[in-house]
Amino acid sequence: MKNYLILFTLVSITFSQQYEDEIILKNRRVINGIIIEQKPNKYIKIKSGEHIYVFKMDEIDIIKKELITEMNVGKYDPYTGEKYKSKTYAEEKIRKNNLEHIKNNHSIGIGISNNKSCNIIQYTYDLKLTKNTAVFCLLGFGNFYGLGLTWQSNYNENGFMIGLSGGADVGSSPFISSAISYQWRLGNSSFYLSLGLLQYYYQKTYYYYHNGKSDSKMEKVIFPIISYDYRF
């Protein structure tokens, strides 16, 4: 009788345990969630948190099940500041995986203007202020260096971006720019495509040869934004 009781207890524990699907991609990225659809030798669709991802079979290295265990992750969410009691280990892992790209604050971009300033080639570093805003510094070709403020409707995801910046161009003349664009995150990568418009104020110097004098004025020009950037 005692042996049957022990066996019953072990079976109950086994069936009460919860598992989740884990997909490890060939680029070593790990996705945890529930597989909701699959086509043999074609693709797998997995729901992870509030997101749904589709991967081709040739992108996947390993598919396995992982035991969900409980853990206390603290009183406040360090990403959102929201208060909560506890989460499963798997839920916390999924959340961190999905929000990992939000922590990316370095960006290298090329294009016909960029989404934050009027540059052909540009590097920026973001320092987040809130969930949607950040200050940034920039280095580039077109505008040599500067500082700015950016707002994103959905930080480092599909959504609108507004960028304001000022500094000095490659000729050491001052500039001011304001930009609005829509950005698309390309799949599950760290690459983004942005389209929009940029208003650019730059200093133009007029020379009067008859009296040898010169005069500088701020001129305005509008550029399209067609940029491609990588965030890390």
Z-matrix of the N, CA and C atoms (Angstrom, degrees):
N
C 1 1.463
C 2 1.530 1 111.52
N 3 1.313 2 115.42 1 -42.09
C 4 1.472 3 120.26 2 178.74
C 5 1.514 4 110.96 3 -61.72
N 6 1.334 5 116.96 4 -40.31
C 7 1.462 6 120.82 5 179.26
C 8 1.527 7 111.47 6 -64.17
N 9 1.358 8 116.63 7 -39.50
C 10 1.456 9 120.92 8 178.61
C 11 1.534 10 111.03 9 -64.79
N 12 1.336 11 116.16 10 -37.97
C 13 1.457 12 121.29 11 178.90
C 14 1.525 13 110.94 12 -64.85
N 15 1.332 14 116.16 13 -43.42
C 16 1.470 15 120.47 14 177.91
C 17 1.528 16 110.47 15 -63.27
N 18 1.334 17 116.30 16 -43.88
C 19 1.461 18 121.21 17 -179.93
C 20 1.525 19 110.80 18 -62.18
N 21 1.358 20 116.37 19 -43.36
C 22 1.458 21 121.50 20 179.57
C 23 1.533 22 110.57 21 -61.86
N 24 1.342 23 116.12 22 -41.41
C 25 1.467 24 120.90 23 179.46
C 26 1.514 25 111.60 24 -63.39
N 27 1.330 26 116.86 25 -43.80
C 28 1.469 27 120.84 26 179.65
C 29 1.515 28 111.48 27 -64.40
N 30 1.334 29 116.50 28 -41.68
C 31 1.467 30 120.14 29 179.17
C 32 1.525 31 110.48 30 -64.46
N 33 1.347 32 116.88 31 -40.65
C 34 1.466 33 121.28 32 179.35
C 35 1.526 34 111.15 33 -62.45
N 36 1.326 35 115.96 34 -43.40
C 37 1.473 36 120.56 35 179.04
C 38 1.516 37 110.27 36 -62.80
N 39 1.347 38 116.17 37 -42.71
C 40 1.462 39 120.95 38 -178.18
C 41 1.520 40 111.01 39 -61.12
N 42 1.342 41 116.84 40 -45.67
C 43 1.460 42 119.98 41 -176.68
C 44 1.529 43 112.01 42 -76.16
N 45 1.334 44 117.58 43 -21.27
C 46 1.461 45 120.19 44 178.99
C 47 1.531 46 111.71 45 -81.83
N 48 1.314 47 118.28 46 -15.24
C 49 1.451 48 121.63 47 178.90
C 50 1.525 49 109.80 48 -72.37
N 51 1.317 50 116.14 49 143.41
C 52 1.447 51 121.66 50 -179.70
C 53 1.524 52 109.67 51 -109.36
N 54 1.334 53 113.96 52 143.88
C 55 1.456 54 119.78 53 179.56
C 56 1.528 55 109.49 54 -124.04
N 57 1.314 56 114.99 55 156.29
C 58 1.456 57 121.49 56 174.34
C 59 1.518 58 108.82 57 -129.51
N 60 1.321 59 114.63 58 162.75
C 61 1.460 60 119.84 59 177.46
C 62 1.522 61 110.01 60 -86.33
N 63 1.296 62 115.53 61 143.08
C 64 1.464 63 121.13 62 177.02
C 65 1.518 64 108.86 63 -129.48
N 66 1.332 65 115.78 64 124.38
C 67 1.459 66 122.11 65 177.97
C 68 1.522 67 108.82 66 -112.65
N 69 1.309 68 116.79 67 124.28
C 70 1.464 69 121.85 68 176.51
C 71 1.528 70 107.21 69 -108.04
N 72 1.331 71 115.94 70 119.06
C 73 1.453 72 121.00 71 -178.44
C 74 1.524 73 110.83 72 -82.56
N 75 1.318 74 115.79 73 165.46
C 76 1.463 75 120.53 74 179.79
C 77 1.523 76 112.06 75 -67.68
N 78 1.364 77 116.01 76 -21.88
C 79 1.469 78 118.48 77 175.69
C 80 1.525 79 112.02 78 -86.55
N 81 1.374 80 116.54 79 10.67
C 82 1.474 81 126.98 80 175.52
C 83 1.525 82 113.13 81 77.51
N 84 1.314 83 118.55 82 4.68
C 85 1.459 84 119.81 83 174.86
C 86 1.523 85 109.37 84 -72.95
N 87 1.338 86 116.57 85 141.86
C 88 1.467 87 122.06 86 -177.52
C 89 1.525 88 109.16 87 -114.22
N 90 1.330 89 117.55 88 128.48
C 91 1.457 90 123.66 89 177.29
C 92 1.519 91 108.46 90 -117.57
N 93 1.331 92 117.47 91 124.17
C 94 1.458 93 122.69 92 177.44
C 95 1.520 94 109.98 93 -111.59
N 96 1.316 95 117.29 94 140.17
C 97 1.457 96 120.74 95 179.36
C 98 1.512 97 110.80 96 168.55
N 99 1.339 98 115.23 97 -145.74
C 100 1.459 99 121.98 98 179.85
C 101 1.526 100 108.95 99 -125.30
N 102 1.323 101 117.10 100 124.96
C 103 1.457 102 121.18 101 176.79
C 104 1.523 103 107.95 102 -71.95
N 105 1.349 104 116.82 103 120.08
C 106 1.464 105 120.66 104 -175.92
C 107 1.524 106 112.75 105 -107.00
N 108 1.320 107 116.29 106 -14.02
C 109 1.458 108 118.99 107 178.62
C 110 1.525 109 109.22 108 -161.94
N 111 1.323 110 117.20 109 142.48
C 112 1.454 111 120.03 110 175.48
C 113 1.520 112 110.17 111 -153.30
N 114 1.321 113 114.39 112 147.99
C 115 1.451 114 121.86 113 175.85
C 116 1.516 115 107.28 114 -124.92
N 117 1.325 116 118.13 115 116.73
C 118 1.466 117 121.44 116 -174.81
C 119 1.530 118 112.60 117 -49.85
N 120 1.345 119 114.13 118 131.14
C 121 1.464 120 122.78 119 177.95
C 122 1.528 121 113.85 120 64.49
N 123 1.350 122 117.28 121 10.08
C 124 1.462 123 120.28 122 -178.54
C 125 1.539 124 111.19 123 -118.80
N 126 1.325 125 115.76 124 -69.39
C 127 1.465 126 119.37 125 -175.82
C 128 1.515 127 110.76 126 -155.52
N 129 1.356 128 114.18 127 167.06
C 130 1.466 129 122.73 128 173.57
C 131 1.526 130 107.52 129 -133.52
N 132 1.331 131 116.44 130 136.27
C 133 1.460 132 122.09 131 176.68
C 134 1.526 133 107.38 132 -112.57
N 135 1.341 134 116.32 133 125.36
C 136 1.467 135 121.18 134 -177.10
C 137 1.523 136 109.85 135 -126.90
N 138 1.339 137 116.22 136 136.04
C 139 1.465 138 121.92 137 176.08
C 140 1.521 139 107.92 138 -96.04
N 141 1.332 140 115.88 139 120.67
C 142 1.457 141 122.07 140 -178.87
C 143 1.517 142 107.97 141 -125.87
N 144 1.342 143 115.96 142 107.19
C 145 1.460 144 119.15 143 -175.35
C 146 1.514 145 109.59 144 64.94
N 147 1.352 146 116.67 145 -125.81
C 148 1.461 147 121.06 146 178.12
C 149 1.520 148 111.90 147 -94.71
N 150 1.321 149 117.13 148 2.32
C 151 1.460 150 121.11 149 -175.85
C 152 1.521 151 111.05 150 -107.00
N 153 1.336 152 115.39 151 151.28
C 154 1.461 153 122.34 152 174.64
C 155 1.523 154 107.70 153 -121.81
N 156 1.331 155 116.64 154 126.75
C 157 1.458 156 122.26 155 -178.25
C 158 1.526 157 109.33 156 -117.26
N 159 1.332 158 114.60 157 145.50
C 160 1.466 159 120.90 158 175.88
C 161 1.526 160 108.01 159 -122.05
N 162 1.322 161 116.62 160 126.65
C 163 1.457 162 121.53 161 -179.21
C 164 1.525 163 109.75 162 -125.23
N 165 1.319 164 115.54 163 137.84
C 166 1.456 165 120.12 164 172.77
C 167 1.528 166 108.69 165 -73.67
N 168 1.321 167 115.63 166 151.49
C 169 1.457 168 118.93 167 -176.89
C 170 1.527 169 112.49 168 -61.83
N 171 1.343 170 117.37 169 -30.85
C 172 1.460 171 118.58 170 -178.88
C 173 1.534 172 112.26 171 -75.57
N 174 1.361 173 117.71 172 -6.02
C 175 1.461 174 121.53 173 174.71
C 176 1.526 175 111.73 174 -88.83
N 177 1.337 176 116.32 175 -15.85
C 178 1.463 177 121.60 176 -170.19
C 179 1.519 178 111.01 177 -98.10
N 180 1.340 179 114.45 178 136.49
C 181 1.465 180 120.46 179 177.48
C 182 1.532 181 110.91 180 -98.93
N 183 1.355 182 116.73 181 -49.70
C 184 1.473 183 121.28 182 -176.15
C 185 1.527 184 109.50 183 -138.51
N 186 1.346 185 116.05 184 140.29
C 187 1.462 186 122.78 185 170.53
C 188 1.520 187 107.23 186 -123.07
N 189 1.344 188 116.59 187 127.51
C 190 1.463 189 118.38 188 -178.81
C 191 1.525 190 110.23 189 -151.78
N 192 1.335 191 115.39 190 170.62
C 193 1.451 192 122.82 191 175.57
C 194 1.521 193 108.93 192 -100.46
N 195 1.333 194 116.32 193 145.77
C 196 1.460 195 120.61 194 178.22
C 197 1.512 196 109.67 195 -132.85
N 198 1.325 197 116.08 196 136.65
C 199 1.459 198 122.10 197 -179.50
C 200 1.519 199 110.47 198 -69.79
N 201 1.340 200 115.64 199 133.20
C 202 1.462 201 121.14 200 176.55
C 203 1.526 202 108.54 201 -88.94
N 204 1.314 203 115.93 202 124.43
C 205 1.469 204 120.52 203 177.88
C 206 1.515 205 109.34 204 -121.98
N 207 1.313 206 116.20 205 155.51
C 208 1.459 207 121.06 206 -179.66
C 209 1.522 208 110.39 207 -85.13
N 210 1.306 209 115.03 208 144.59
C 211 1.468 210 119.71 209 172.99
C 212 1.517 211 108.21 210 -150.87
N 213 1.282 212 116.25 211 148.20
C 214 1.453 213 120.67 212 175.34
C 215 1.514 214 107.10 213 -90.77
N 216 1.315 215 116.90 214 121.00
C 217 1.457 216 120.24 215 -176.09
C 218 1.528 217 112.61 216 -103.09
N 219 1.332 218 116.75 217 13.73
C 220 1.453 219 118.65 218 175.53
C 221 1.517 220 112.07 219 108.68
N 222 1.308 221 115.84 220 177.31
C 223 1.451 222 121.39 221 -174.24
C 224 1.523 223 112.11 222 -86.36
N 225 1.324 224 117.42 223 -32.59
C 226 1.452 225 120.97 224 -178.44
C 227 1.526 226 110.37 225 -128.19
N 228 1.330 227 114.41 226 142.86
C 229 1.459 228 120.68 227 177.66
C 230 1.527 229 108.73 228 -72.42
N 231 1.340 230 119.42 229 120.47
C 232 1.468 231 120.93 230 -176.98
C 233 1.523 232 113.22 231 -68.23
N 234 1.336 233 118.64 232 -17.12
C 235 1.460 234 121.47 233 -179.59
C 236 1.521 235 112.06 234 -88.37
N 237 1.343 236 117.38 235 -39.25
C 238 1.461 237 120.67 236 -174.70
C 239 1.517 238 113.39 237 -111.74
N 240 1.353 239 117.79 238 -17.67
C 241 1.451 240 121.47 239 -176.97
C 242 1.515 241 113.50 240 79.04
N 243 1.354 242 117.63 241 3.44
C 244 1.446 243 121.06 242 -179.23
C 245 1.535 244 110.75 243 -78.48
N 246 1.341 245 115.05 244 146.99
C 247 1.457 246 120.32 245 -178.64
C 248 1.522 247 110.28 246 -86.17
N 249 1.320 248 116.23 247 137.40
C 250 1.455 249 120.12 248 174.82
C 251 1.530 250 108.84 249 -151.56
N 252 1.335 251 115.86 250 165.34
C 253 1.462 252 120.51 251 -176.29
C 254 1.527 253 111.12 252 -91.33
N 255 1.322 254 116.50 253 -61.00
C 256 1.457 255 118.80 254 -177.76
C 257 1.514 256 110.06 255 -155.69
N 258 1.315 257 116.73 256 159.97
C 259 1.456 258 123.56 257 176.75
C 260 1.513 259 108.12 258 -138.51
N 261 1.320 260 115.59 259 158.91
C 262 1.451 261 117.63 260 173.25
C 263 1.514 262 108.69 261 -73.12
N 264 1.303 263 114.80 262 157.72
C 265 1.463 264 120.03 263 177.27
C 266 1.527 265 110.06 264 -58.06
N 267 1.335 266 115.78 265 -40.96
C 268 1.469 267 119.87 266 -178.48
C 269 1.518 268 111.42 267 -65.40
N 270 1.346 269 117.16 268 -41.97
C 271 1.467 270 120.44 269 179.64
C 272 1.516 271 111.03 270 -63.10
N 273 1.330 272 116.13 271 -40.64
C 274 1.466 273 120.10 272 178.43
C 275 1.523 274 110.64 273 -65.82
N 276 1.330 275 116.68 274 -38.50
C 277 1.457 276 121.00 275 179.89
C 278 1.518 277 110.92 276 -66.52
N 279 1.336 278 115.94 277 -42.07
C 280 1.467 279 121.25 278 177.92
C 281 1.521 280 109.95 279 -62.62
N 282 1.344 281 116.44 280 -45.93
C 283 1.465 282 120.40 281 -178.43
C 284 1.518 283 111.70 282 -60.64
N 285 1.329 284 116.15 283 -45.86
C 286 1.457 285 119.49 284 -179.42
C 287 1.523 286 111.19 285 -65.92
N 288 1.338 287 116.40 286 -37.14
C 289 1.455 288 120.06 287 179.68
C 290 1.523 289 111.07 288 -65.78
N 291 1.354 290 115.96 289 -43.51
C 292 1.454 291 120.25 290 -179.33
C 293 1.522 292 112.24 291 -69.07
N 294 1.355 293 116.63 292 -30.92
C 295 1.456 294 119.96 293 -177.32
C 296 1.522 295 113.32 294 -96.62
N 297 1.344 296 116.11 295 4.12
C 298 1.468 297 119.12 296 -176.38
C 299 1.526 298 111.08 297 -59.34
N 300 1.343 299 116.62 298 -40.19
C 301 1.459 300 119.75 299 -177.91
C 302 1.525 301 112.63 300 -68.31
N 303 1.386 302 116.84 301 -19.23
C 304 1.462 303 120.14 302 178.38
C 305 1.526 304 110.53 303 -66.00
N 306 1.340 305 116.46 304 -29.46
C 307 1.465 306 120.31 305 -178.36
C 308 1.528 307 111.64 306 -76.47
N 309 1.335 308 117.37 307 -11.12
C 310 1.459 309 119.77 308 -179.29
C 311 1.523 310 109.43 309 -66.78
N 312 1.325 311 117.75 310 114.38
C 313 1.463 312 120.18 311 -178.17
C 314 1.522 313 113.54 312 -116.96
N 315 1.331 314 117.95 313 0.26
C 316 1.457 315 121.27 314 172.58
C 317 1.527 316 108.78 315 -98.39
N 318 1.331 317 116.80 316 145.56
C 319 1.459 318 120.25 317 179.39
C 320 1.521 319 109.95 318 -146.26
N 321 1.328 320 116.01 319 135.01
C 322 1.464 321 122.39 320 173.15
C 323 1.523 322 107.10 321 -122.99
N 324 1.335 323 116.88 322 123.88
C 325 1.456 324 119.97 323 -175.36
C 326 1.516 325 113.11 324 -134.47
N 327 1.320 326 115.42 325 154.51
C 328 1.460 327 122.90 326 173.86
C 329 1.523 328 107.95 327 -132.81
N 330 1.326 329 116.68 328 155.09
C 331 1.453 330 118.10 329 176.98
C 332 1.511 331 113.10 330 157.69
N 333 1.339 332 114.86 331 -175.20
C 334 1.461 333 122.22 332 172.36
C 335 1.523 334 105.45 333 -88.92
N 336 1.296 335 116.39 334 93.42
C 337 1.473 336 124.52 335 -164.98
C 338 1.519 337 108.70 336 67.29
N 339 1.329 338 115.49 337 160.19
C 340 1.461 339 120.75 338 177.55
C 341 1.516 340 109.64 339 -119.13
N 342 1.333 341 116.00 340 169.21
C 343 1.458 342 119.24 341 -173.29
C 344 1.523 343 114.60 342 -72.42
N 345 1.336 344 117.67 343 -8.24
C 346 1.464 345 119.93 344 179.24
C 347 1.519 346 112.97 345 -118.65
N 348 1.343 347 117.74 346 -23.37
C 349 1.455 348 120.40 347 -177.67
C 350 1.522 349 109.22 348 -161.77
N 351 1.329 350 115.60 349 168.78
C 352 1.467 351 120.99 350 -175.77
C 353 1.528 352 110.32 351 -85.23
N 354 1.318 353 116.01 352 84.66
C 355 1.456 354 121.96 353 179.34
C 356 1.517 355 110.98 354 -136.53
N 357 1.324 356 115.85 355 150.77
C 358 1.465 357 120.99 356 173.30
C 359 1.524 358 109.08 357 -83.09
N 360 1.335 359 115.45 358 -43.40
C 361 1.466 360 122.71 359 174.48
C 362 1.519 361 107.32 360 -125.01
N 363 1.325 362 117.38 361 135.48
C 364 1.456 363 118.68 362 -173.46
C 365 1.530 364 112.33 363 -150.27
N 366 1.336 365 114.56 364 140.10
C 367 1.468 366 121.79 365 170.26
C 368 1.522 367 107.80 366 -118.21
N 369 1.337 368 117.12 367 134.17
C 370 1.465 369 120.34 368 175.44
C 371 1.526 370 110.21 369 -132.84
N 372 1.320 371 114.31 370 154.05
C 373 1.466 372 121.29 371 173.66
C 374 1.522 373 107.83 372 -126.51
N 375 1.338 374 116.81 373 122.87
C 376 1.460 375 122.27 374 -179.14
C 377 1.528 376 111.43 375 -94.67
N 378 1.310 377 115.29 376 141.69
C 379 1.457 378 122.08 377 169.90
C 380 1.527 379 106.34 378 -122.35
N 381 1.343 380 116.65 379 106.22
C 382 1.455 381 120.55 380 -173.01
C 383 1.524 382 111.90 381 -66.84
N 384 1.338 383 114.83 382 137.69
C 385 1.457 384 121.90 383 175.72
C 386 1.518 385 110.41 384 -102.86
N 387 1.342 386 116.23 385 -45.44
C 388 1.463 387 122.62 386 178.17
C 389 1.525 388 107.79 387 -136.99
N 390 1.327 389 115.10 388 -171.25
C 391 1.463 390 121.25 389 179.40
C 392 1.526 391 111.95 390 -60.03
N 393 1.358 392 116.91 391 -31.11
C 394 1.465 393 121.02 392 -174.18
C 395 1.522 394 114.78 393 -117.07
N 396 1.332 395 118.59 394 -9.77
C 397 1.461 396 120.27 395 -174.63
C 398 1.523 397 112.20 396 -121.04
N 399 1.330 398 114.73 397 156.20
C 400 1.468 399 120.66 398 177.75
C 401 1.521 400 108.71 399 -157.47
N 402 1.321 401 116.43 400 151.34
C 403 1.457 402 121.51 401 167.44
C 404 1.524 403 106.77 402 -96.36
N 405 1.320 404 116.81 403 152.63
C 406 1.458 405 119.04 404 -178.43
C 407 1.522 406 110.86 405 -144.37
N 408 1.315 407 115.34 406 154.94
C 409 1.459 408 122.24 407 169.78
C 410 1.521 409 107.33 408 -112.29
N 411 1.319 410 117.00 409 152.59
C 412 1.459 411 120.04 410 -175.97
C 413 1.520 412 111.70 411 -137.70
N 414 1.308 413 114.34 412 150.13
C 415 1.457 414 124.18 413 169.38
C 416 1.524 415 106.65 414 -131.63
N 417 1.324 416 117.62 415 141.46
C 418 1.449 417 116.95 416 -178.67
C 419 1.514 418 112.93 417 -170.81
N 420 1.322 419 113.26 418 -176.41
C 421 1.464 420 121.24 419 175.11
C 422 1.519 421 107.37 420 -113.40
N 423 1.326 422 114.19 421 121.15
C 424 1.450 423 123.06 422 -168.51
C 425 1.509 424 105.01 423 122.15
N 426 1.313 425 115.40 424 -74.16
C 427 1.460 426 122.16 425 167.03
C 428 1.523 427 107.73 426 -103.46
N 429 1.317 428 116.28 427 122.40
C 430 1.458 429 120.46 428 -172.19
C 431 1.529 430 111.98 429 -72.04
N 432 1.340 431 116.64 430 -49.80
C 433 1.461 432 119.68 431 179.28
C 434 1.521 433 109.09 432 -151.89
N 435 1.344 434 115.69 433 161.15
C 436 1.451 435 119.22 434 179.28
C 437 1.520 436 112.08 435 177.16
N 438 1.329 437 114.45 436 178.60
C 439 1.461 438 123.08 437 176.87
C 440 1.519 439 108.26 438 -128.01
N 441 1.332 440 115.43 439 157.34
C 442 1.450 441 117.33 440 -179.32
C 443 1.519 442 113.43 441 -162.11
N 444 1.317 443 114.33 442 179.33
C 445 1.458 444 123.24 443 178.54
C 446 1.521 445 107.99 444 -131.36
N 447 1.325 446 116.05 445 135.14
C 448 1.462 447 119.93 446 -179.74
C 449 1.520 448 111.16 447 -129.12
N 450 1.336 449 114.95 448 147.89
C 451 1.465 450 122.63 449 175.10
C 452 1.516 451 108.26 450 -127.85
N 453 1.325 452 116.75 451 132.64
C 454 1.457 453 121.77 452 177.50
C 455 1.522 454 109.27 453 -125.17
N 456 1.325 455 116.90 454 132.28
C 457 1.463 456 120.21 455 -180.00
C 458 1.522 457 111.23 456 -67.98
N 459 1.327 458 117.03 457 -27.64
C 460 1.463 459 122.17 458 -179.54
C 461 1.523 460 106.63 459 -146.36
N 462 1.324 461 115.83 460 90.40
C 463 1.464 462 121.55 461 -165.56
C 464 1.530 463 112.76 462 -53.16
N 465 1.331 464 115.11 463 122.80
C 466 1.468 465 123.47 464 179.66
C 467 1.531 466 112.87 465 55.92
N 468 1.324 467 115.64 466 31.47
C 469 1.464 468 122.34 467 173.61
C 470 1.518 469 108.03 468 -137.54
N 471 1.331 470 117.45 469 -178.49
C 472 1.459 471 121.17 470 177.81
C 473 1.522 472 109.80 471 -60.28
N 474 1.340 473 116.41 472 129.31
C 475 1.460 474 119.39 473 -179.85
C 476 1.514 475 112.08 474 160.89
N 477 1.326 476 115.41 475 -179.26
C 478 1.462 477 121.44 476 -178.58
C 479 1.526 478 110.98 477 -82.91
N 480 1.353 479 114.12 478 150.71
C 481 1.464 480 121.15 479 175.14
C 482 1.523 481 108.51 480 -134.99
N 483 1.333 482 115.64 481 136.69
C 484 1.458 483 122.43 482 172.62
C 485 1.524 484 107.65 483 -120.48
N 486 1.325 485 116.59 484 128.94
C 487 1.454 486 121.09 485 -179.46
C 488 1.519 487 112.22 486 -126.85
N 489 1.323 488 117.33 487 131.66
C 490 1.468 489 123.88 488 175.82
C 491 1.527 490 107.51 489 -120.56
N 492 1.324 491 116.99 490 133.00
C 493 1.467 492 118.63 491 -178.31
C 494 1.525 493 110.93 492 -149.88
N 495 1.322 494 113.97 493 161.55
C 496 1.451 495 121.53 494 176.94
C 497 1.510 496 109.98 495 -156.44
N 498 1.329 497 116.71 496 154.36
C 499 1.462 498 120.49 497 -178.95
C 500 1.509 499 111.33 498 168.47
N 501 1.316 500 116.27 499 -142.80
C 502 1.461 501 121.71 500 -178.57
C 503 1.517 502 110.05 501 -126.18
N 504 1.347 503 116.56 502 141.71
C 505 1.460 504 119.82 503 178.57
C 506 1.526 505 109.87 504 -87.21
N 507 1.329 506 116.81 505 -174.62
C 508 1.466 507 120.50 506 -176.52
C 509 1.523 508 112.59 507 -65.54
N 510 1.337 509 117.17 508 -17.90
C 511 1.462 510 120.74 509 176.57
C 512 1.511 511 112.59 510 -96.25
N 513 1.342 512 116.82 511 12.47
C 514 1.470 513 124.46 512 179.62
C 515 1.528 514 113.22 513 67.27
N 516 1.324 515 116.98 514 16.49
C 517 1.465 516 120.62 515 175.44
C 518 1.522 517 109.91 516 -90.97
N 519 1.331 518 117.99 517 148.82
C 520 1.467 519 120.27 518 -177.78
C 521 1.535 520 112.03 519 -72.41
N 522 1.328 521 115.54 520 153.64
C 523 1.470 522 120.99 521 175.39
C 524 1.521 523 108.91 522 -143.35
N 525 1.312 524 115.69 523 156.81
C 526 1.466 525 123.93 524 171.90
C 527 1.522 526 106.62 525 -138.14
N 528 1.327 527 116.97 526 137.21
C 529 1.468 528 118.95 527 178.73
C 530 1.522 529 110.68 528 -141.01
N 531 1.312 530 114.78 529 150.93
C 532 1.465 531 121.54 530 173.52
C 533 1.522 532 107.43 531 -134.92
N 534 1.322 533 116.13 532 136.21
C 535 1.457 534 120.63 533 -174.08
C 536 1.519 535 110.85 534 -136.66
N 537 1.334 536 114.98 535 145.04
C 538 1.467 537 120.62 536 171.12
C 539 1.516 538 107.61 537 -132.98
N 540 1.316 539 116.55 538 133.19
C 541 1.461 540 120.33 539 -176.59
C 542 1.515 541 110.08 540 -151.57
N 543 1.320 542 114.61 541 167.98
C 544 1.464 543 120.91 542 172.58
C 545 1.517 544 107.00 543 -116.19
N 546 1.319 545 116.64 544 130.72
C 547 1.458 546 120.63 545 -177.41
C 548 1.523 547 110.95 546 -111.44
N 549 1.320 548 114.79 547 142.49
C 550 1.454 549 121.95 548 175.18
C 551 1.522 550 109.03 549 -117.40
N 552 1.311 551 117.14 550 125.28
C 553 1.456 552 120.52 551 170.76
C 554 1.519 553 107.38 552 -78.63
N 555 1.324 554 116.67 553 127.70
C 556 1.461 555 121.36 554 -174.20
C 557 1.521 556 109.68 555 -83.40
N 558 1.339 557 114.97 556 99.70
C 559 1.460 558 120.34 557 -178.93
C 560 1.517 559 110.79 558 64.16
N 561 1.321 560 115.83 559 -134.26
C 562 1.465 561 121.71 560 178.40
C 563 1.528 562 111.34 561 -103.76
N 564 1.336 563 115.94 562 17.81
C 565 1.460 564 120.42 563 -175.68
C 566 1.522 565 111.08 564 -87.36
N 567 1.325 566 116.21 565 -175.86
C 568 1.463 567 122.68 566 175.74
C 569 1.521 568 110.92 567 -103.50
N 570 1.337 569 116.89 568 18.64
C 571 1.463 570 122.62 569 178.47
C 572 1.526 571 109.36 570 -101.29
N 573 1.343 572 115.63 571 143.74
C 574 1.458 573 121.54 572 -175.87
C 575 1.528 574 110.38 573 -135.21
N 576 1.330 575 115.45 574 145.30
C 577 1.462 576 122.73 575 172.99
C 578 1.516 577 107.82 576 -114.56
N 579 1.348 578 116.88 577 132.63
C 580 1.465 579 121.31 578 -179.21
C 581 1.519 580 110.71 579 -127.26
N 582 1.332 581 116.55 580 137.87
C 583 1.459 582 123.34 581 176.16
C 584 1.523 583 108.51 582 -130.32
N 585 1.345 584 116.25 583 137.31
C 586 1.455 585 118.60 584 179.64
C 587 1.511 586 112.18 585 176.36
N 588 1.336 587 115.75 586 -155.18
C 589 1.466 588 122.66 587 -179.91
C 590 1.522 589 109.82 588 -131.93
N 591 1.345 590 115.20 589 147.83
C 592 1.460 591 121.23 590 -179.41
C 593 1.527 592 108.99 591 -132.38
N 594 1.325 593 115.83 592 131.46
C 595 1.463 594 122.25 593 175.50
C 596 1.525 595 108.26 594 -102.81
N 597 1.335 596 114.92 595 125.05
C 598 1.469 597 119.99 596 -169.82
C 599 1.527 598 110.33 597 -125.01
N 600 1.340 599 115.91 598 126.19
C 601 1.458 600 121.92 599 175.12
C 602 1.526 601 108.49 600 -109.70
N 603 1.317 602 115.83 601 126.46
C 604 1.464 603 120.08 602 179.94
C 605 1.528 604 109.50 603 -135.60
N 606 1.318 605 115.38 604 160.23
C 607 1.457 606 120.51 605 -178.53
C 608 1.523 607 110.59 606 -89.02
N 609 1.325 608 115.24 607 124.56
C 610 1.461 609 120.33 608 178.06
C 611 1.526 610 108.70 609 -117.75
N 612 1.318 611 116.09 610 133.22
C 613 1.465 612 121.45 611 -177.07
C 614 1.525 613 109.70 612 -104.13
N 615 1.328 614 116.84 613 129.57
C 616 1.464 615 123.49 614 177.88
C 617 1.539 616 108.23 615 -105.95
N 618 1.312 617 115.77 616 130.38
C 619 1.471 618 121.32 617 -179.92
C 620 1.521 619 109.35 618 -106.92
N 621 1.334 620 115.34 619 133.51
C 622 1.460 621 121.67 620 177.61
C 623 1.525 622 108.05 621 -108.07
N 624 1.293 623 115.45 622 101.51
C 625 1.455 624 119.71 623 -172.16
C 626 1.526 625 112.63 624 -72.15
N 627 1.315 626 117.55 625 -22.61
C 628 1.464 627 118.32 626 -178.22
C 629 1.531 628 112.25 627 -70.63
N 630 1.364 629 116.74 628 -26.03
C 631 1.467 630 118.56 629 178.85
C 632 1.533 631 113.18 630 -124.56
N 633 1.342 632 115.70 631 2.57
C 634 1.462 633 120.09 632 176.95
C 635 1.517 634 114.78 633 72.88
N 636 1.329 635 117.79 634 12.44
C 637 1.457 636 120.61 635 -179.50
C 638 1.529 637 111.29 636 -98.28
N 639 1.311 638 115.66 637 167.58
C 640 1.468 639 120.97 638 178.52
C 641 1.524 640 109.29 639 -139.75
N 642 1.305 641 115.09 640 161.01
C 643 1.461 642 120.76 641 -179.70
C 644 1.531 643 108.53 642 -145.55
N 645 1.321 644 116.31 643 137.12
C 646 1.471 645 120.85 644 -178.49
C 647 1.517 646 110.05 645 -113.15
N 648 1.332 647 115.23 646 136.62
C 649 1.456 648 121.46 647 178.33
C 650 1.519 649 109.52 648 -136.61
N 651 1.325 650 115.32 649 153.11
C 652 1.458 651 120.13 650 175.19
C 653 1.524 652 108.46 651 -86.65
N 654 1.310 653 114.95 652 122.76
C 655 1.462 654 121.39 653 179.95
C 656 1.524 655 109.58 654 -106.94
N 657 1.330 656 114.92 655 151.38
C 658 1.470 657 120.25 656 -179.36
C 659 1.525 658 110.41 657 -114.20
N 660 1.340 659 115.21 658 139.32
C 661 1.459 660 121.21 659 175.06
C 662 1.524 661 107.91 660 -144.34
N 663 1.322 662 116.93 661 149.69
C 664 1.461 663 122.12 662 179.93
C 665 1.526 664 109.31 663 -113.50
N 666 1.330 665 115.70 664 129.62
C 667 1.460 666 122.32 665 -179.98
C 668 1.533 667 110.15 666 -117.78
N 669 1.326 668 116.73 667 149.55
C 670 1.470 669 118.28 668 169.40
C 671 1.526 670 109.92 669 -76.57
N 672 1.309 671 117.02 670 151.40
C 673 1.467 672 121.91 671 174.16
C 674 1.523 673 108.35 672 -105.00
N 675 1.310 674 115.38 673 116.12
C 676 1.466 675 122.11 674 171.81
C 677 1.522 676 105.16 675 -134.15
N 678 1.320 677 116.32 676 93.95
C 679 1.463 678 118.77 677 -172.77
C 680 1.521 679 111.59 678 -129.55
N 681 1.323 680 113.20 679 155.53
C 682 1.468 681 122.86 680 -179.55
C 683 1.518 682 106.24 681 -132.82
N 684 1.333 683 117.41 682 120.42
C 685 1.465 684 117.77 683 -176.74
C 686 1.525 685 112.03 684 -136.00
N 687 1.313 686 113.82 685 157.50
C 688 1.466 687 123.36 686 179.10
C 689 1.516 688 107.89 687 -116.90
N 690 1.352 689 117.48 688 130.36
C 691 1.460 690 122.20 689 -177.39
C 692 1.525 691 110.04 690 -117.25
N 693 1.320 692 114.77 691 135.22
C 694 1.474 693 119.45 692 -175.25
C 695 1.520 694 110.79 693 -147.83
